[in-house]
Amino acid sequence: MSPASQETAGAGRTPGRARPRVPLVSLLAALVAASAVLLGGAGGAEAAGYRYWSFWQGNGTTWEYATQGPSLLRPDDGTVQGFRFAVSEDSGDASQPRRAPDFGAICADTPAKDGSKRVALV
């Protein structure tokens, strides 16, 4: 080999050292393995149900799940409304407020006034 062809063949290299090359396949395999390790521990989040404040209306003796939210409802004097934190699949299995919706027992000491409403919250 002539000195000129040796210069061209070895241009940019350090004598005695080969440039390390990482094949693209090995790099991709390492990325996939790292992703599997990082994401393998993260399982799907499956909740036991919805978590929310359920809203109830008292009908004198029992609770009824409210079909409208408290921002839409305009209660009458002597109404009992209740809230209870619930974890449920739907309103059918939501927990009712703990106290009975008895307006007389809750607000016995609050006299009626003209121009105002008495609403008990449980």
N, CA, C and O atoms as a GROMACS GRO file, in nm:
protein
  488
    1MET      N    1   0.085  -0.115   0.000
    1MET     CA    2   0.000   0.000   0.000
    1MET      C    3   0.091   0.123   0.000
    1MET      O    4   0.190   0.128   0.072
    2SER      N    5   0.055   0.220  -0.081
    2SER     CA    6   0.138   0.340  -0.091
    2SER      C    7   0.112   0.430   0.029
    2SER      O    8   0.006   0.419   0.092
    3PRO      N    9   0.204   0.515   0.063
    3PRO     CA   10   0.184   0.605   0.176
    3PRO      C   11   0.060   0.691   0.159
    3PRO      O   12  -0.007   0.719   0.259
    4ALA      N   13   0.027   0.733   0.037
    4ALA     CA   14  -0.092   0.817   0.015
    4ALA      C   15  -0.219   0.740   0.045
    4ALA      O   16  -0.312   0.794   0.106
    5SER      N   17  -0.225   0.610   0.002
    5SER     CA   18  -0.346   0.532   0.028
    5SER      C   19  -0.357   0.498   0.176
    5SER      O   20  -0.468   0.482   0.226
    6GLN      N   21  -0.243   0.485   0.246
    6GLN     CA   22  -0.247   0.460   0.389
    6GLN      C   23  -0.303   0.581   0.463
    6GLN      O   24  -0.376   0.566   0.561
    7GLU      N   25  -0.267   0.704   0.416
    7GLU     CA   26  -0.319   0.824   0.479
    7GLU      C   27  -0.470   0.832   0.462
    7GLU      O   28  -0.541   0.863   0.557
    8THR      N   29  -0.519   0.805   0.340
    8THR     CA   30  -0.662   0.814   0.313
    8THR      C   31  -0.738   0.709   0.391
    8THR      O   32  -0.845   0.740   0.445
    9ALA      N   33  -0.690   0.590   0.401
    9ALA     CA   34  -0.759   0.481   0.470
    9ALA      C   35  -0.765   0.506   0.620
    9ALA      O   36  -0.862   0.468   0.685
   10GLY      N   37  -0.663   0.569   0.674
   10GLY     CA   38  -0.659   0.589   0.818
   10GLY      C   39  -0.696   0.730   0.860
   10GLY      O   40  -0.673   0.766   0.976
   11ALA      N   41  -0.751   0.810   0.772
   11ALA     CA   42  -0.781   0.950   0.804
   11ALA      C   43  -0.880   0.959   0.918
   11ALA      O   44  -0.984   0.894   0.916
   12GLY      N   45  -0.849   1.039   1.018
   12GLY     CA   46  -0.940   1.062   1.129
   12GLY      C   47  -0.930   0.959   1.238
   12GLY      O   48  -1.001   0.972   1.338
   13ARG      N   49  -0.848   0.857   1.226
   13ARG     CA   50  -0.834   0.753   1.328
   13ARG      C   51  -0.706   0.773   1.407
   13ARG      O   52  -0.606   0.823   1.356
   14THR      N   53  -0.713   0.731   1.532
   14THR     CA   54  -0.593   0.728   1.613
   14THR      C   55  -0.527   0.594   1.586
   14THR      O   56  -0.592   0.489   1.592
   15PRO      N   57  -0.397   0.596   1.556
   15PRO     CA   58  -0.330   0.469   1.524
   15PRO      C   59  -0.343   0.369   1.640
   15PRO      O   60  -0.319   0.404   1.755
   16GLY      N   61  -0.380   0.248   1.608
   16GLY     CA   62  -0.387   0.140   1.705
   16GLY      C   63  -0.521   0.132   1.778
   16GLY      O   64  -0.541   0.039   1.857
   17ARG      N   65  -0.611   0.223   1.756
   17ARG     CA   66  -0.741   0.218   1.824
   17ARG      C   67  -0.854   0.214   1.722
   17ARG      O   68  -0.855   0.289   1.625
   18ALA      N   69  -0.948   0.125   1.747
   18ALA     CA   70  -1.067   0.117   1.661
   18ALA      C   71  -1.177   0.200   1.726
   18ALA      O   72  -1.191   0.200   1.848
   19ARG      N   73  -1.256   0.269   1.646
   19ARG     CA   74  -1.366   0.349   1.698
   19ARG      C   75  -1.477   0.256   1.746
   19ARG      O   76  -1.522   0.170   1.670
   20PRO      N   77  -1.522   0.270   1.875
   20PRO     CA   78  -1.628   0.182   1.924
   20PRO      C   79  -1.760   0.217   1.858
   20PRO      O   80  -1.794   0.335   1.843
   21ARG      N   81  -1.833   0.117   1.818
   21ARG     CA   82  -1.963   0.136   1.756
   21ARG      C   83  -2.065   0.051   1.829
   21ARG      O   84  -2.043  -0.067   1.855
   22VAL      N   85  -2.175   0.113   1.861
   22VAL     CA   86  -2.285   0.040   1.925
   22VAL      C   87  -2.389   0.018   1.818
   22VAL      O   88  -2.444   0.114   1.763
   23PRO      N   89  -2.418  -0.106   1.787
   23PRO     CA   90  -2.519  -0.131   1.685
   23PRO      C   91  -2.654  -0.075   1.729
   23PRO      O   92  -2.687  -0.076   1.848
   24LEU      N   93  -2.730  -0.028   1.636
   24LEU     CA   94  -2.861   0.030   1.662
   24LEU      C   95  -2.954  -0.071   1.730
   24LEU      O   96  -3.036  -0.034   1.813
   25VAL      N   97  -2.941  -0.197   1.694
   25VAL     CA   98  -3.025  -0.301   1.753
   25VAL      C   99  -2.997  -0.314   1.903
   25VAL      O  100  -3.090  -0.330   1.982
   26SER      N  101  -2.871  -0.307   1.942
   26SER     CA  102  -2.836  -0.317   2.084
   26SER      C  103  -2.888  -0.198   2.162
   26SER      O  104  -2.934  -0.212   2.275
   27LEU      N  105  -2.881  -0.080   2.103
   27LEU     CA  106  -2.931   0.040   2.167
   27LEU      C  107  -3.083   0.031   2.187
   27LEU      O  108  -3.134   0.065   2.294
   28LEU      N  109  -3.154  -0.012   2.086
   28LEU     CA  110  -3.299  -0.028   2.098
   28LEU      C  111  -3.336  -0.134   2.201
   28LEU      O  112  -3.432  -0.117   2.276
   29ALA      N  113  -3.262  -0.242   2.206
   29ALA     CA  114  -3.288  -0.348   2.304
   29ALA      C  115  -3.269  -0.295   2.446
   29ALA      O  116  -3.346  -0.329   2.536
   30ALA      N  117  -3.166  -0.212   2.466
   30ALA     CA  118  -3.143  -0.154   2.598
   30ALA      C  119  -3.256  -0.060   2.637
   30ALA      O  120  -3.298  -0.060   2.753
   31LEU      N  121  -3.307   0.019   2.544
   31LEU     CA  122  -3.419   0.109   2.570
   31LEU      C  123  -3.546   0.032   2.605
   31LEU      O  124  -3.619   0.069   2.697
   32VAL      N  125  -3.572  -0.074   2.532
   32VAL     CA  126  -3.690  -0.157   2.560
   32VAL      C  127  -3.678  -0.222   2.697
   32VAL      O  128  -3.776  -0.229   2.772
   33ALA      N  129  -3.561  -0.271   2.732
   33ALA     CA  130  -3.541  -0.334   2.862
   33ALA      C  131  -3.559  -0.233   2.975
   33ALA      O  132  -3.621  -0.263   3.077
   34ALA      N  133  -3.505  -0.113   2.957
   34ALA     CA  134  -3.520  -0.009   3.060
   34ALA      C  135  -3.667   0.030   3.076
   34ALA      O  136  -3.714   0.050   3.187
   35SER      N  137  -3.739   0.041   2.965
   35SER     CA  138  -3.881   0.074   2.971
   35SER      C  139  -3.960  -0.034   3.043
   35SER      O  140  -4.050  -0.004   3.121
   36ALA      N  141  -3.927  -0.158   3.017
   36ALA     CA  142  -3.997  -0.269   3.083
   36ALA      C  143  -3.974  -0.266   3.233
   36ALA      O  144  -4.066  -0.293   3.311
   37VAL      N  145  -3.853  -0.233   3.275
   37VAL     CA  146  -3.823  -0.225   3.418
   37VAL      C  147  -3.899  -0.111   3.483
   37VAL      O  148  -3.957  -0.126   3.591
   38LEU      N  149  -3.900   0.005   3.416
   38LEU     CA  150  -3.967   0.122   3.472
   38LEU      C  151  -4.118   0.107   3.474
   38LEU      O  152  -4.182   0.145   3.572
   39LEU      N  153  -4.176   0.052   3.370
   39LEU     CA  154  -4.321   0.041   3.359
   39LEU      C  155  -4.376  -0.091   3.413
   39LEU      O  156  -4.496  -0.104   3.435
   40GLY      N  157  -4.290  -0.187   3.434
   40GLY     CA  158  -4.336  -0.318   3.481
   40GLY      C  159  -4.400  -0.314   3.618
   40GLY      O  160  -4.494  -0.389   3.644
   41GLY      N  161  -4.352  -0.228   3.706
   41GLY     CA  162  -4.407  -0.219   3.840
   41GLY      C  163  -4.536  -0.138   3.847
   41GLY      O  164  -4.610  -0.148   3.945
   42ALA      N  165  -4.564  -0.061   3.745
   42ALA     CA  166  -4.684   0.023   3.747
   42ALA      C  167  -4.801  -0.055   3.688
   42ALA      O  168  -4.814  -0.068   3.566
   43GLY      N  169  -4.884  -0.108   3.775
   43GLY     CA  170  -5.001  -0.181   3.728
   43GLY      C  171  -5.117  -0.087   3.702
   43GLY      O  172  -5.110   0.032   3.735
   44GLY      N  173  -5.220  -0.138   3.643
   44GLY     CA  174  -5.339  -0.058   3.617
   44GLY      C  175  -5.410  -0.022   3.747
   44GLY      O  176  -5.423  -0.106   3.836
   45ALA      N  177  -5.453   0.100   3.757
   45ALA     CA  178  -5.524   0.145   3.877
   45ALA      C  179  -5.670   0.107   3.866
   45ALA      O  180  -5.742   0.158   3.780
   46GLU      N  181  -5.714   0.020   3.951
   46GLU     CA  182  -5.853  -0.022   3.951
   46GLU      C  183  -5.914   0.017   4.084
   46GLU      O  184  -5.889  -0.046   4.187
   47ALA      N  185  -5.995   0.120   4.081
   47ALA     CA  186  -6.059   0.168   4.204
   47ALA      C  187  -6.178   0.080   4.239
   47ALA      O  188  -6.236   0.014   4.152
   48ALA      N  189  -6.212   0.080   4.365
   48ALA     CA  190  -6.328   0.003   4.411
   48ALA      C  191  -6.457   0.073   4.375
   48ALA      O  192  -6.565   0.016   4.392
   49GLY      N  193  -6.450   0.192   4.326
   49GLY     CA  194  -6.568   0.270   4.288
   49GLY      C  195  -6.532   0.417   4.283
   49GLY      O  196  -6.416   0.455   4.296
   50TYR      N  197  -6.633   0.497   4.265
   50TYR     CA  198  -6.614   0.642   4.264
   50TYR      C  199  -6.604   0.693   4.406
   50TYR      O  200  -6.668   0.640   4.497
   51ARG      N  201  -6.524   0.795   4.426
   51ARG     CA  202  -6.509   0.858   4.557
   51ARG      C  203  -6.563   1.000   4.545
   51ARG      O  204  -6.513   1.080   4.466
   52TYR      N  205  -6.666   1.030   4.623
   52TYR     CA  206  -6.730   1.160   4.610
   52TYR      C  207  -6.819   1.187   4.731
   52TYR      O  208  -6.847   1.096   4.810
   53TRP      N  209  -6.864   1.312   4.746
   53TRP     CA  210  -6.962   1.348   4.848
   53TRP      C  211  -7.099   1.324   4.789
   53TRP      O  212  -7.140   1.394   4.696
   54SER      N  213  -7.170   1.227   4.841
   54SER     CA  214  -7.307   1.201   4.793
   54SER      C  215  -7.402   1.300   4.861
   54SER      O  216  -7.379   1.343   4.974
   55PHE      N  217  -7.507   1.336   4.791
   55PHE     CA  218  -7.601   1.436   4.838
   55PHE      C  219  -7.738   1.372   4.854
   55PHE      O  220  -7.786   1.303   4.764
   56TRP      N  221  -7.801   1.394   4.969
   56TRP     CA  222  -7.927   1.328   5.005
   56TRP      C  223  -8.032   1.430   5.048
   56TRP      O  224  -8.000   1.539   5.095
   57GLN      N  225  -8.157   1.391   5.030
   57GLN     CA  226  -8.270   1.471   5.077
   57GLN      C  227  -8.351   1.386   5.174
   57GLN      O  228  -8.381   1.270   5.146
   58GLY      N  229  -8.386   1.446   5.287
   58GLY     CA  230  -8.468   1.374   5.384
   58GLY      C  231  -8.615   1.391   5.350
   58GLY      O  232  -8.659   1.499   5.310
   59ASN      N  233  -8.690   1.284   5.366
   59ASN     CA  234  -8.834   1.292   5.339
   59ASN      C  235  -8.916   1.280   5.468
   59ASN      O  236  -9.034   1.247   5.464
   60GLY      N  237  -8.854   1.306   5.579
   60GLY     CA  238  -8.921   1.298   5.708
   60GLY      C  239  -8.874   1.180   5.791
   60GLY      O  240  -8.847   1.196   5.910
   61THR      N  241  -8.864   1.063   5.729
   61THR     CA  242  -8.823   0.944   5.804
   61THR      C  243  -8.702   0.872   5.742
   61THR      O  244  -8.626   0.806   5.813
   62THR      N  245  -8.684   0.885   5.612
   62THR     CA  246  -8.574   0.816   5.544
   62THR      C  247  -8.502   0.913   5.452
   62THR      O  248  -8.548   1.024   5.426
   63TRP      N  249  -8.389   0.868   5.403
   63TRP     CA  250  -8.310   0.946   5.308
   63TRP      C  251  -8.340   0.901   5.166
   63TRP      O  252  -8.364   0.783   5.141
   64GLU      N  253  -8.339   0.996   5.073
   64GLU     CA  254  -8.351   0.967   4.930
   64GLU      C  255  -8.231   1.030   4.861
   64GLU      O  256  -8.195   1.145   4.888
   65TYR      N  257  -8.169   0.954   4.773
   65TYR     CA  258  -8.055   1.006   4.698
   65TYR      C  259  -8.104   1.122   4.612
   65TYR      O  260  -8.201   1.105   4.538
   66ALA      N  261  -8.040   1.237   4.620
   66ALA     CA  262  -8.085   1.355   4.547
   66ALA      C  263  -8.060   1.340   4.397
   66ALA      O  264  -7.953   1.296   4.354
   67THR      N  265  -8.158   1.375   4.318
   67THR     CA  266  -8.146   1.367   4.172
   67THR      C  267  -8.090   1.496   4.114
   67THR      O  268  -8.054   1.500   3.997
   68GLN      N  269  -8.084   1.602   4.195
   68GLN     CA  270  -8.022   1.728   4.154
   68GLN      C  271  -7.916   1.764   4.258
   68GLN      O  272  -7.924   1.725   4.374
   69GLY      N  273  -7.818   1.837   4.213
   69GLY     CA  274  -7.714   1.880   4.306
   69GLY      C  275  -7.761   1.995   4.393
   69GLY      O  276  -7.863   2.058   4.364
   70PRO      N  277  -7.687   2.024   4.499
   70PRO     CA  278  -7.727   2.129   4.593
   70PRO      C  279  -7.731   2.268   4.530
   70PRO      O  280  -7.801   2.356   4.581
   71SER      N  281  -7.658   2.290   4.423
   71SER     CA  282  -7.660   2.423   4.360
   71SER      C  283  -7.790   2.448   4.283
   71SER      O  284  -7.825   2.563   4.257
   72LEU      N  285  -7.861   2.342   4.246
   72LEU     CA  286  -7.986   2.356   4.172
   72LEU      C  287  -8.110   2.348   4.261
   72LEU      O  288  -8.217   2.396   4.224
   73LEU      N  289  -8.095   2.289   4.375
   73LEU     CA  290  -8.210   2.264   4.463
   73LEU      C  291  -8.246   2.389   4.543
   73LEU      O  292  -8.158   2.457   4.595
   74ARG      N  293  -8.375   2.418   4.554
   74ARG     CA  294  -8.425   2.529   4.635
   74ARG      C  295  -8.513   2.470   4.745
   74ARG      O  296  -8.632   2.448   4.723
   75PRO      N  297  -8.454   2.444   4.863
   75PRO     CA  298  -8.529   2.374   4.968
   75PRO      C  299  -8.636   2.463   5.032
   75PRO      O  300  -8.624   2.585   5.036
   76ASP      N  301  -8.739   2.398   5.082
   76ASP     CA  302  -8.845   2.466   5.156
   76ASP      C  303  -8.807   2.472   5.303
   76ASP      O  304  -8.714   2.405   5.347
   77ASP      N  305  -8.879   2.554   5.377
   77ASP     CA  306  -8.860   2.562   5.521
   77ASP      C  307  -8.890   2.424   5.581
   77ASP      O  308  -8.989   2.360   5.547
   78GLY      N  309  -8.803   2.380   5.669
   78GLY     CA  310  -8.823   2.251   5.734
   78GLY      C  311  -8.761   2.133   5.659
   78GLY      O  312  -8.786   2.018   5.694
   79THR      N  313  -8.682   2.161   5.557
   79THR     CA  314  -8.617   2.056   5.478
   79THR      C  315  -8.490   2.008   5.548
   79THR      O  316  -8.422   2.085   5.615
   80VAL      N  317  -8.459   1.879   5.529
   80VAL     CA  318  -8.333   1.822   5.579
   80VAL      C  319  -8.254   1.774   5.458
   80VAL      O  320  -8.304   1.698   5.376
   81GLN      N  321  -8.130   1.819   5.449
   81GLN     CA  322  -8.040   1.774   5.344
   81GLN      C  323  -7.919   1.709   5.410
   81GLN      O  324  -7.877   1.748   5.519
   82GLY      N  325  -7.863   1.610   5.342
   82GLY     CA  326  -7.749   1.540   5.400
   82GLY      C  327  -7.640   1.514   5.299
   82GLY      O  328  -7.665   1.503   5.179
   83PHE      N  329  -7.518   1.506   5.349
   83PHE     CA  330  -7.401   1.472   5.269
   83PHE      C  331  -7.330   1.356   5.337
   83PHE      O  332  -7.329   1.344   5.459
   84ARG      N  333  -7.269   1.271   5.255
   84ARG     CA  334  -7.189   1.161   5.309
   84ARG      C  335  -7.084   1.126   5.206
   84ARG      O  336  -7.113   1.108   5.088
   85PHE      N  337  -6.960   1.116   5.253
   85PHE     CA  338  -6.854   1.074   5.161
   85PHE      C  339  -6.877   0.930   5.123
   85PHE      O  340  -6.898   0.845   5.210
   86ALA      N  341  -6.874   0.902   4.994
   86ALA     CA  342  -6.908   0.769   4.947
   86ALA      C  343  -6.799   0.712   4.856
   86ALA      O  344  -6.732   0.786   4.784
   87VAL      N  345  -6.783   0.582   4.862
   87VAL     CA  346  -6.704   0.506   4.766
   87VAL      C  347  -6.800   0.402   4.712
   87VAL      O  348  -6.832   0.304   4.779
   88SER      N  349  -6.847   0.425   4.590
   88SER     CA  350  -6.950   0.336   4.537
   88SER      C  351  -6.941   0.327   4.386
   88SER      O  352  -6.883   0.414   4.320
   89GLU      N  353  -6.999   0.222   4.333
   89GLU     CA  354  -7.005   0.203   4.188
   89GLU      C  355  -7.109   0.297   4.126
   89GLU      O  356  -7.089   0.349   4.017
   90ASP      N  357  -7.219   0.318   4.197
   90ASP     CA  358  -7.323   0.409   4.152
   90ASP      C  359  -7.405   0.453   4.273
   90ASP      O  360  -7.374   0.414   4.385
   91SER      N  361  -7.508   0.531   4.251
   91SER     CA  362  -7.585   0.584   4.363
   91SER      C  363  -7.662   0.474   4.437
   91SER      O  364  -7.705   0.496   4.550
   92GLY      N  365  -7.678   0.359   4.377
   92GLY     CA  366  -7.752   0.250   4.440
   92GLY      C  367  -7.685   0.193   4.563
   92GLY      O  368  -7.751   0.139   4.651
   93ASP      N  369  -7.552   0.203   4.569
   93ASP     CA  370  -7.483   0.148   4.687
   93ASP      C  371  -7.407   0.255   4.766
   93ASP      O  372  -7.319   0.221   4.845
   94ALA      N  373  -7.442   0.383   4.747
   94ALA     CA  374  -7.379   0.491   4.824
   94ALA      C  375  -7.433   0.489   4.967
   94ALA      O  376  -7.550   0.460   4.990
   95SER      N  377  -7.347   0.519   5.062
   95SER     CA  378  -7.386   0.521   5.202
   95SER      C  379  -7.468   0.646   5.233
   95SER      O  380  -7.434   0.757   5.190
   96GLN      N  381  -7.575   0.627   5.308
   96GLN     CA  382  -7.661   0.739   5.348
   96GLN      C  383  -7.597   0.812   5.466
   96GLN      O  384  -7.510   0.757   5.534
   97PRO      N  385  -7.640   0.937   5.491
   97PRO     CA  386  -7.592   1.007   5.611
   97PRO      C  387  -7.626   0.925   5.736
   97PRO      O  388  -7.723   0.850   5.737
   98ARG      N  389  -7.545   0.941   5.840
   98ARG     CA  390  -7.560   0.858   5.960
   98ARG      C  391  -7.680   0.898   6.046
   98ARG      O  392  -7.743   0.812   6.108
   99ARG      N  393  -7.712   1.025   6.049
   99ARG     CA  394  -7.821   1.072   6.134
   99ARG      C  395  -7.954   1.068   6.059
   99ARG      O  396  -7.957   1.091   5.938
  100ALA      N  397  -8.060   1.038   6.129
  100ALA     CA  398  -8.194   1.033   6.067
  100ALA      C  399  -8.236   1.174   6.023
  100ALA      O  400  -8.200   1.272   6.088
  101PRO      N  401  -8.310   1.184   5.913
  101PRO     CA  402  -8.352   1.314   5.863
  101PRO      C  403  -8.475   1.368   5.936
  101PRO      O  404  -8.578   1.395   5.873
  102ASP      N  405  -8.466   1.384   6.066
  102ASP     CA  406  -8.578   1.429   6.149
  102ASP      C  407  -8.558   1.578   6.180
  102ASP      O  408  -8.484   1.614   6.271
  103PHE      N  409  -8.626   1.664   6.104
  103PHE     CA  410  -8.610   1.808   6.120
  103PHE      C  411  -8.646   1.853   6.262
  103PHE      O  412  -8.577   1.937   6.319
  104GLY      N  413  -8.752   1.798   6.317
  104GLY     CA  414  -8.795   1.835   6.452
  104GLY      C  415  -8.689   1.808   6.556
  104GLY      O  416  -8.670   1.889   6.647
  105ALA      N  417  -8.619   1.697   6.545
  105ALA     CA  418  -8.514   1.662   6.641
  105ALA      C  419  -8.388   1.747   6.619
  105ALA      O  420  -8.320   1.784   6.714
  106ILE      N  421  -8.357   1.776   6.493
  106ILE     CA  422  -8.235   1.851   6.462
  106ILE      C  423  -8.252   2.000   6.494
  106ILE      O  424  -8.161   2.061   6.551
  107CYS      N  425  -8.365   2.057   6.460
  107CYS     CA  426  -8.386   2.202   6.473
  107CYS      C  427  -8.497   2.237   6.572
  107CYS      O  428  -8.569   2.335   6.553
  108ALA      N  429  -8.510   2.160   6.675
  108ALA     CA  430  -8.619   2.180   6.772
  108ALA      C  431  -8.611   2.317   6.838
  108ALA      O  432  -8.715   2.374   6.872
  109ASP      N  433  -8.494   2.370   6.857
  109ASP     CA  434  -8.477   2.498   6.927
  109ASP      C  435  -8.472   2.619   6.833
  109ASP      O  436  -8.443   2.730   6.878
  110THR      N  437  -8.498   2.600   6.704
  110THR     CA  438  -8.492   2.709   6.607
  110THR      C  439  -8.633   2.746   6.562
  110THR      O  440  -8.694   2.673   6.485
  111PRO      N  441  -8.683   2.859   6.611
  111PRO     CA  442  -8.820   2.897   6.574
  111PRO      C  443  -8.828   2.947   6.430
  111PRO      O  444  -8.730   2.999   6.376
  112ALA      N  445  -8.943   2.932   6.370
  112ALA     CA  446  -8.966   2.982   6.234
  112ALA      C  447  -8.973   3.134   6.236
  112ALA      O  448  -9.022   3.192   6.333
  113LYS      N  449  -8.924   3.200   6.128
  113LYS     CA  450  -8.928   3.345   6.115
  113LYS      C  451  -8.984   3.378   5.978
  113LYS      O  452  -8.954   3.311   5.880
  114ASP      N  453  -9.065   3.483   5.973
  114ASP     CA  454  -9.116   3.528   5.844
  114ASP      C  455  -9.000   3.574   5.756
  114ASP      O  456  -8.908   3.641   5.804
  115GLY      N  457  -9.005   3.539   5.629
  115GLY     CA  458  -8.903   3.582   5.533
  115GLY      C  459  -8.774   3.502   5.537
  115GLY      O  460  -8.679   3.539   5.469
  116SER      N  461  -8.766   3.394   5.615
  116SER     CA  462  -8.646   3.312   5.618
  116SER      C  463  -8.684   3.163   5.618
  116SER      O  464  -8.798   3.127   5.647
  117LYS      N  465  -8.587   3.080   5.587
  117LYS     CA  466  -8.608   2.935   5.583
  117LYS      C  467  -8.515   2.869   5.683
  117LYS      O  468  -8.405   2.917   5.710
  118ARG      N  469  -8.562   2.758   5.737
  118ARG     CA  470  -8.479   2.673   5.823
  118ARG      C  471  -8.452   2.546   5.745
  118ARG      O  472  -8.544   2.475   5.707
  119VAL      N  473  -8.326   2.518   5.722
  119VAL     CA  474  -8.285   2.398   5.651
  119VAL      C  475  -8.181   2.327   5.736
  119VAL      O  476  -8.079   2.386   5.770
  120ALA      N  477  -8.206   2.204   5.769
  120ALA     CA  478  -8.111   2.125   5.848
  120ALA      C  479  -8.014   2.056   5.755
  120ALA      O  480  -8.053   1.998   5.653
  121LEU      N  481  -7.885   2.061   5.790
  121LEU     CA  482  -7.781   1.992   5.714
  121LEU      C  483  -7.718   1.886   5.802
  121LEU      O  484  -7.678   1.912   5.915
  122VAL      N  485  -7.712   1.765   5.748
  122VAL     CA  486  -7.654   1.652   5.819
  122VAL      C  487  -7.530   1.608   5.743
  122VAL      O  488  -7.463   1.513   5.784
   0.00000   0.00000   0.00000
